[in-house]
């Protein structure tokens, strides 16, 4: 089957006169199958937005090939762009327009009449909790509603591929999870989704495959399960009965334990380490553990380890 997105040797350089100021992408290659929910993870400045911009036809590449649904963005850019819906990081609609008008006007760019667009506009705005706000100006919406409006606008022409660049930035936890459900359902119905996010939990919950990009290069790619298999360090939080006084922490010096607050310890275990060893040491100094909690996303730990490893390698090169 033809991949939804096929990228080969993609490079992007930014110039000032005849001098290259930034090499945002350094030969990125990716193949994303149709129907995939794929995450592109990386720190600020890693190259995520440059890649998304090129895919959406908003940015130009320096070298390499990009093929969308079998169509080259160089040979037939209009057709390639028609397959894609883009949700950028920044709000880029008129805040004075009504919600429904923003969505319907977007349909017009793809040759879809208002009469043809209206039923689907109602469907997606309803699904995103915006139909009751359809006649309100966009400036009256909350930040989370504006994010959902961006998604509705991107979907109005029923694209086969949805590009999401930090779609839940600034959205509260409850709203973020409702957006996750919407996106999961969309993907299950066949839409290929490429997501960039700073919320590692988001990638772990939503995506089947992940690529980690840093300094314009893909440093790791695989299924979420495969990447988690590379995790050689485990970090958990331990809730304690006793208050963790300075005297107790002195007795625990040399152990992989850090005080988070008066009754919470962070335990970091390397290869071969076990929690039982830590529990025995705590018991010996009169500290009893009441609860063990996961500390954030395990995928985040992999991400941090890989980035640190790559940065250390670059520093010694």
Buried (B, 14 or more C-beta within 10 A) or exposed (E): EEBBBBBBEBBBBEEEEEEEEBBBBBBBBBBBBBBBBBBBBBBEEBBBBBBBBBBBBEBEBBEBBBBBBEBBBEEEBEBBBBBBBBBBBEBEBEEEBBBBBBBBBBBEEEEBEEEEBBEBBBEBBEBBBBBEBBEBBBEEBEEBBBBBBBBBBBBBBEBBBBBBBBBBBEBEEEBBEBBBEBBBEBBEEEBBBBBBBBBBBBBBBBBBBBBBBBBBBBBBBBEBEEBBEEEEBBBBBBBBEBEBEEEBBEBBEEBBBEBBEEBBBBBBBEEEBEBEBBBEBBEEBEBEBEEEEEBEBBBBBBBEBBBEEBEEEEEEE
